[in-house]
Amino acid sequence: MVFLNLVLRSICSKEKTKVPRRPEPAHDIIQELPPKLTPTLPTSSIPPVSITTTPSITNI
């Protein structure tokens, strides 16, 4: 996520020279979304996946 933010910042910094009004609000929205989604996805999706793969392997 840090690398994505750096890439987005570099893109937005380039776009600011052309259109200063659009990249700023869009960049703020992008910053707000990942922190809310990332903590939810890893904690909820990773444990079930590891639990479901283990029984399926033992059943086979």
Buried (B, 14 or more C-beta within 10 A) or exposed (E): EEEEEEEBBEEBEEBBEEEEEEBEEEBEEBEEEBEEEEEEEEEEEEEEEEEEEEEEEEEE
